[in-house]
Amino acid sequence: MAASTTSAAATERSVPLIDSSSEYRWRLATLFGFRTVCAYFLLQWVPLVVTFTTASLTLGLVPDPNWWGSLNIAFGRWTITHLFVLPEHSPPRLSANSLPLFLGMVGVAVISLVVAALWSAFDRRSSYPRLFTWLHTFTRFMLVAVMLGYGWAKVLPDQFAVSLDYFALAVGQHNPRDLLWAFMTGSRGYQVFTGVVEVAGALLLLTRRTVMIGALISVAALANVLALDISYDVPVKFLAGQMFLMSIFVLAPYVTRLVALSDLNRGIPPASGRRLIDRTSADHAVRTAGVVLGLWIVGTTLQDVRNEVMAKDRDRQTSLYGVWDVEEVSRNGVSVPLLLTDSTLWRRLVVQSSNAAVIFPMSEFASSSPWTGRSSAVRYSIQVDNTAHTVEFAPFPFSATTERLSFGYLVSDADHLVLTSRNGVGSTTAVRLRRFDLSMYPLVKWERHWSW
């Protein structure tokens, strides 16, 4: 009798945080928290996932909208100008620390709290087991879609694919974000490891039997991503933060079981089953549709990343690809001295693909960009015409220059490139460059040896 009483008490103490039984009364804090999450789910997480997964889930047939960014930035700017009565003192631009974006997210959180308060005032129900099951299931699948997109991009060489400008810059010239990217680029093995962890966590979230371990892995992986993004000032820190919150919500119902798991002397009852629909046949049909949806998410996110990798490989198939050091500059046939103090001259040209390049001025003290934080390098988008042998340079937005450049090019041999330009008054400038041997960089060709 005593053993039965003890077992019953242990079972009662092990009631999950959110139980599927309609008779179980949730705590007031649980009720308010759930109502807040419901509002936040609709206002923040749905726009976020639609924004970042539309293209991948449709294999590029439908472009990604910008619902999430537009919603938060618009709300944040309204807050700055109307609530704080402050002027818009800077033009819109990409930024690792966007105050409007941050204030927009805070504002949405406040609105969600207000919605939860009003909901609590007019709704006296003590639990929402069915609504919770649906919300939890939707959040799981949404988190899976975003995590797989980032996970596959690390397993395959996409997110941290080799970017030649990282090699061409000295360590001190990197901003924190680019230093992190260079660090990740330097080890293919570590990239694969982090990608496998993210993919494993996402795949385990797809089935009810493995949700707890999948959520635990996802929380750990996303906590690491969020810490890196914040520490290295990566612009997507806000996205990582939202994904981390989603993973916390998915893990929340299993916290009691995890605590019990840490106590080896405590019994852990089996998890209660949660049906999406009361009718068994309908519930099975919905879960079958969930299996199909899960397979679709896995397949399309993987294929989307593969397509991006192949597209980047095609972009590198250009005769201009590589790191080029300036050997000689001439104007109207007269050689120009290559002085380190002459900021009008180039020191190095890095062609990363058929549509992107970086130019390093001769002077290390050239004007810098507030966005890149680099002291010299200027990023350009380029258009290469292989028939006319011309290349057009257009600086990236917020670069240190707005000047567009146009050259005719000649690859005289495998190691030499000549760029020629003519201005409106008939003056001709020719730049002769030599291809830099990338194998000179240990980061590109590092051989591991055992010491005897």
For each residue, the residues with C-beta under 8 A, 3 or more apart:
1: 4 5
2: 5 6
3: 6 7
4: 1 7 8
5: 1 2 8 9
6: 2 3 9 10
7: 3 4 10 11 267
8: 4 5 11 12
9: 5 6 12 13
10: 6 7 13 14 266 267
11: 7 8 14 15 267 269
12: 8 9 15
13: 9 10
14: 10 11 256 257 260 266 267 268 269
15: 11 12 19 24 256
16: 19 253 254 256 257 271 272
17: 30 252 253 254 255 256
18: 26 30 34 129 132 136 252 253
19: 15 16 24 127 129 272
20: 129 132 133 272 273 274 275
21: 24 129 272
22: 127 129
23:
24: 15 19 21 127 129
25: 126 127
26: 18 30 31 34 126 127 128
27: 30 31
28: 31 32
29: 32 33
30: 17 18 26 27 33 34
31: 26 27 28 34 35 120 126 127
32: 28 29 35 36 116 117 120
33: 29 30 36 37 116
34: 18 26 30 31 37 38 128 132
35: 31 32 38 39 115 116 119 120
36: 32 33 39 40 112 113 115 116
37: 33 34 40 41 112 135 249
38: 34 35 41 42 116 119 131 135
39: 35 36 42 43 111 112 115 116 119
40: 36 37 43 44 45 108 109 112
41: 37 38 44 45 46 135 138 139
42: 38 39 45 46
43: 39 40 46 47 71 108 111 112
44: 40 41 47 48 68 105 108 109 112 242
45: 40 41 42 48 49 139 142 242 246
46: 41 42 43 49 50 142
47: 43 44 50 51 67 68 71
48: 44 45 51 52 68 146 239 242
49: 45 46 52 53 142 145 146
50: 46 47 53 54 65 67 68
51: 47 48 54 64 65 66 67 68 69
52: 48 49 64 68 146 149 239
53: 49 50 56 57 64 145 146 149 301
54: 50 51 57 58 62 63 64 65
55: 58 59 60 62 63 64 304
56: 53 59 145 149 300 301 304 305
57: 53 54 145 296 297 300 301 304
58: 54 55 61 62 300
59: 55 56 300 303 304 307
60: 55 63 304 307
61: 58
62: 54 55 58
63: 54 55 60
64: 51 52 53 54 55
65: 50 51 54
66: 51 69 70
67: 47 50 51 70 71
68: 44 47 48 50 51 52 71 72
69: 51 66 72 73 101
70: 66 67 73 74
71: 43 47 67 68 74 75 104 108
72: 68 69 75 76 100 101 104 105 107 108
73: 69 70 76 77 92 98 100 101 104
74: 70 71 77 78 104
75: 71 72 78 79 103 104 107 108
76: 72 73 79 80 98 99 100 101 102 103 104 105 107
77: 73 74 80 81 88 100
78: 74 75 81 82 83
79: 75 76 82 83 84 100 103 104 107
80: 76 77 83 84 86 88 99 100 103
81: 77 78 84 85 86 87 88
82: 78 79 85
83: 78 79 80
84: 79 80 81
85: 81 82
86: 80 81 89
87: 81
88: 77 80 81
89: 86
90: 93
91:
92: 73
93: 90 371 397 398
94: 235 371 397 398
95: 98 235 371
96: 177 233 234 235 237
97: 102 233
98: 73 76 95 101 102 235 238
99: 76 80 102 103
100: 72 73 76 77 79 80 103 104
101: 69 72 73 76 98 104 105 238
102: 76 97 98 99 105 106 238
103: 75 76 79 80 99 100 106 107
104: 71 72 73 74 75 76 79 100 101 107 108
105: 44 72 76 101 102 108 109 238 242
106: 102 103 109 110
107: 72 75 76 79 103 104 110 111
108: 40 43 44 71 72 75 104 105 111 112
109: 40 44 105 106 112 113
110: 106 107 113 114
111: 39 43 107 108 114 115
112: 36 37 39 40 43 44 108 109 115 116
113: 36 109 110 116 117
114: 110 111 117 118
115: 35 36 39 111 112 118 119
116: 32 33 35 36 38 39 112 113 119 120
117: 32 113 114 120 121
118: 114 115 121 122
119: 35 38 39 115 116 122 123
120: 31 32 35 116 117 123
121: 117 118
122: 118 119
123: 119 120
124:
125: 128
126: 25 26 31
127: 19 22 24 25 26 31
128: 26 34 125 131 132
129: 18 19 20 21 22 24 132 133 274
130: 133 134 276
131: 38 128 134 135
132: 18 20 34 128 129 135 136
133: 20 129 130 136 137 274 275 276
134: 130 131 137 138 276
135: 37 38 41 131 132 138 139
136: 18 132 133 139 140 249 250 253 274
137: 133 134 140 141 276 290
138: 41 134 135 141 142
139: 41 45 135 136 142 143 246 249 250
140: 136 137 143 144 205 206 211 250
141: 137 138 144 145 206 290 293 294 297
142: 45 46 49 138 139 145 146 246
143: 139 140 146 147 202 205 218 243 246 247 250
144: 140 141 147 148 202 203 205 206 294 297
145: 49 53 56 57 141 142 148 149 297 301
146: 48 49 52 53 142 143 149 150 243
147: 143 144 150 151 198 199 201 202 205 218 221 222 243
148: 144 145 151 152 198 199 202 203 297 298 301 302
149: 52 53 56 145 146 152 153 301 304 305
150: 146 147 153 154 159 195 198
151: 147 148 154 155 195 196 197 198 199 201 202
152: 148 149 155 156 158 195 199 301 302 304 305
153: 149 150 156 158 159 195 305 308
154: 150 151 158 159 160 191 192 194 195 198
155: 151 152 191 192 195 196 199
156: 152 153 195 305 306 309
157: 160 161 162 188 191 309
158: 152 153 154 161 305 308 309 312
159: 150 153 154 184 191
160: 154 157 181 184 185 191
161: 157 158 185 309 312
162: 157 185 444
163: 166 181 185 352
164: 167 168 322 323 350 351 352 358 438
165: 168 169 350 352 358 377 379
166: 163 169 174 178 181 182 185
167: 164 182 323 438 441 443 444
168: 164 165 323 348 350 358 360 377
169: 165 166 173 174 178 374 377
170: 173 174
171: 174 179
172:
173: 169 170 374 375 376 377
174: 166 169 170 171 178 179 182 374
175: 178 179 233 372 373 374
176: 179 180 231 232 233 234
177: 96 180 181 232 233 234 235
178: 166 169 174 175 181 182 372
179: 171 174 175 176 182 183 232
180: 176 177 183 184 228 232 234
181: 160 163 166 177 178 184 185
182: 166 167 174 178 179 185 186 443
183: 179 180 186 187
184: 159 160 180 181 187 190 191
185: 160 161 162 163 166 181 182 191 443
186: 182 183 443
187: 183 184 190 191
188: 157 191 192
189: 192 193
190: 184 187 193 194
191: 154 155 157 159 160 184 185 187 188 194 195
192: 154 155 188 189 195 196
193: 189 190 196 197
194: 154 190 191 197 198 221 224
195: 150 151 152 153 154 155 156 191 192 198 199
196: 151 155 192 193 199 200
197: 151 193 194 200 201 217 220 221
198: 147 148 150 151 154 194 195 201 202 218 221
199: 147 148 151 152 155 195 196 202 203
200: 196 197 203 204 214 217
201: 147 151 197 198 204 205 214 215 217 218 221
202: 143 144 147 148 151 198 199 205 206 214 218
203: 144 148 199 200 206 214 298
204: 200 201 207 210 211 213 214 217
205: 140 143 144 147 201 202 210 211 214 215 218 250
206: 140 141 144 202 203 210 214 294 298
207: 204 210 211
208: 211 274
209:
210: 204 205 206 207 213 214
211: 140 204 205 207 208 214 215 250 254
212: 215 216 251 254 257 258 271
213: 204 210 216 217
214: 200 201 202 203 204 205 206 210 211 217 218
215: 201 205 211 212 218 219 247 250 251 254
216: 212 213 219 220 251 254 258
217: 197 200 201 204 213 214 220 221
218: 143 147 198 201 202 205 214 215 221 222 247 250 251
219: 215 216 222 223 244 247 248 251
220: 197 216 217 223 224
221: 147 194 197 198 201 217 218 224 225
222: 147 218 219 225 226 240 243 244 247
223: 219 220 226 227 244
224: 194 220 221 227 228
225: 221 222 228 229 240 243 244
226: 222 223 229 230 237 240 241 244
227: 223 224 230 231
228: 180 224 225 231 232 234
229: 225 226 232 233 234 236 237 240
230: 226 227 233 234 237
231: 176 227 228
232: 176 177 179 180 228 229
233: 96 97 175 176 177 229 230 237
234: 96 176 177 180 228 229 230 237 240
235: 94 95 96 98 177 238
236: 229 239 240
237: 96 226 229 230 233 234 240 241
238: 98 101 102 105 235 241 242
239: 48 52 236 242 243
240: 222 225 226 229 234 236 237 243 244
241: 226 237 238 244 245
242: 44 45 48 105 238 239 245 246
243: 143 146 147 222 225 239 240 246 247
244: 219 222 223 225 226 240 241 247 248
245: 241 242 248 249
246: 45 139 142 143 242 243 249 250
247: 143 215 218 219 222 243 244 250 251
248: 219 244 245 251 252
249: 37 136 139 245 246 252
250: 136 139 140 143 205 211 215 218 246 247
251: 212 215 216 218 219 247 248 254 255
252: 17 18 248 249 255
253: 16 17 18 136
254: 16 17 211 212 215 216 251 257 258 271
255: 17 251 252 258 259
256: 14 15 16 17 259 260
257: 14 16 212 254 260 261 268 271
258: 212 216 254 255 261 262
259: 255 256 262 263
260: 14 256 257 263 266 267 268
261: 257 258 268
262: 258 259
263: 259 260 266
264:
265:
266: 10 14 260 263
267: 7 10 11 14 260
268: 14 257 260 261
269: 11 14
270:
271: 16 212 254 257
272: 16 19 20 21
273: 20
274: 20 129 133 136 208
275: 20 133 278 283
276: 130 133 134 137 283 286 287
277: 282 283 286
278: 275 282 283
279: 282 283
280: 283 284
281: 284 285
282: 277 278 279 285 286
283: 275 276 277 278 279 280 286 287
284: 280 281 287 288
285: 281 282 288 289
286: 276 277 282 283 289 290
287: 276 283 284 290 291
288: 284 285 291 292
289: 285 286 292 293
290: 137 141 286 287 293 294
291: 287 288 294 295
292: 288 289 295 296
293: 141 289 290 296 297
294: 141 144 206 290 291 297 298
295: 291 292 298 299
296: 57 292 293 299 300
297: 57 141 144 145 148 293 294 300 301
298: 148 203 206 294 295 301 302
299: 295 296 302 303
300: 56 57 58 59 296 297 303 304
301: 53 56 57 145 148 149 152 297 298 304 305
302: 148 152 298 299 305 306
303: 59 299 300 306 307
304: 55 56 57 59 60 149 152 300 301 307 308
305: 56 149 152 153 156 158 301 302 308 309
306: 156 302 303 309 310
307: 59 60 303 304 310 311
308: 153 158 304 305 311 312
309: 156 157 158 161 305 306 312 313
310: 306 307 313 314
311: 307 308 314 315
312: 158 161 308 309 315 316 353
313: 309 310 316 317
314: 310 311 317
315: 311 312 318 353 354 355 356
316: 312 313 321 352 353 354
317: 313 314 321 354
318: 315 321 351 353 354 384 386
319: 411
320: 351 354 357 384 391 409 411 417
321: 316 317 318 351 352 353 354
322: 164 350 351 435 436 438
323: 164 167 168 348 349 350 435 436 438
324: 348 349 350 351 417 433 434 435 436
325: 347 348 433 434 436
326: 329 338 345 346 347 348 349 362 431 432 433
327: 432 433 434
328: 335 338 430 431 432
329: 326 335 336 338 345 346 429 430 431 432
330: 333 334 335 336 429 430
331: 334 336 427 428 429 430
332: 427 428
333: 330 428
334: 330 331
335: 328 329 330
336: 329 330 331 345
337: 342
338: 326 328 329 342 345 362
339: 342 345 362
340: 362 363 364
341: 362 363
342: 337 338 339 345 362 363
343: 361 362 363 365 366
344: 361 362
345: 326 329 336 338 339 342 361 362
346: 326 329 349 359 360 361 362 431
347: 325 326 360 361 362 376
348: 168 323 324 325 326 359 360 436
349: 323 324 326 346 357 358 359 360 417 433
350: 164 165 168 322 323 324 357 358 359 360
351: 164 318 320 321 322 324 356 357 382
352: 163 164 165 316 321 356 357 358
353: 312 315 316 318 321 356
354: 315 316 317 318 320 321 382 384
355: 315 381 382 383 384
356: 315 351 352 353 379 380 381 382
357: 320 349 350 351 352 379 380 382 393
358: 164 165 168 349 350 352 377 378 379 380
359: 346 348 349 350 377 378 380 393
360: 168 346 347 348 349 350 376 377
361: 343 344 345 346 347 366 376 378
362: 326 338 339 340 341 342 343 344 345 346 347
363: 340 341 342 343 366 376
364: 340 375 376
365: 343 375 376
366: 343 361 363 375 376 400
367: 400 401
368: 372 373 374 375 376 400
369: 372 373 374 378 398 399 400
370: 373 398
371: 93 94 95 397 398 399
372: 175 178 368 369 377 379 398 399
373: 175 368 369 370
374: 169 173 174 175 368 369 377
375: 173 364 365 366 368
376: 173 347 360 361 363 364 365 366 368
377: 165 168 169 173 358 359 360 372 374
378: 358 359 361 369 395 396 399 400 401
379: 165 356 357 358 372 395 396 399
380: 356 357 358 359 393 394 395 396 399 405
381: 355 356 393 394 396
382: 351 354 355 356 357 391 392 393 394
383: 355 391 392 394
384: 318 320 354 355 390 391
385: 388 389 390 391
386: 318 389
387:
388: 385 408
389: 385 386 408 409 410
390: 384 385 406 407 408 409
391: 320 382 383 384 385 406 407 409 419
392: 382 383 404 405 406
393: 357 359 380 381 382 404 405 406 407
394: 380 381 382 383 404
395: 378 379 380 399 401 402 403 404
396: 378 379 380 381 399
397: 93 94 371
398: 93 94 369 370 371 372
399: 369 371 372 378 379 380 395 396 402
400: 366 367 368 369 378
401: 367 378 395
402: 395 399
403: 395
404: 392 393 394 395
405: 380 392 393 421
406: 390 391 392 393 421
407: 390 391 393 419 420 421 431
408: 388 389 390 419 420 421
409: 320 389 390 391 417 418 419 420
410: 389 417 418 420
411: 319 320 414 416 417
412: 416 417 418
413: 416
414: 411 435
415: 434 435
416: 411 412 413 432 433 434 435
417: 320 324 349 409 410 411 412 432 433 435
418: 409 410 412 430 431 432 433
419: 391 407 408 409 430 431 433
420: 407 408 409 410 428 429 430 431
421: 405 406 407 408 428 429
422: 426 427 428 429
423: 426 427 429
424:
425:
426: 422 423
427: 331 332 422 423
428: 331 332 333 420 421 422
429: 329 330 331 420 421 422 423
430: 328 329 330 331 418 419 420
431: 326 328 329 346 407 418 419 420
432: 326 327 328 329 416 417 418
433: 324 325 326 327 349 416 417 418 419
434: 324 325 327 415 416
435: 322 323 324 414 415 416 417
436: 322 323 324 325 348 440
437: 440
438: 164 167 322 323 441 444 445
439: 444 445
440: 436 437
441: 167 438 444 445
442: 445 446
443: 167 182 185 186 446
444: 162 167 438 439 441
445: 438 439 441 442
446: 442 443
447:
448:
449:
450:
451:
452:
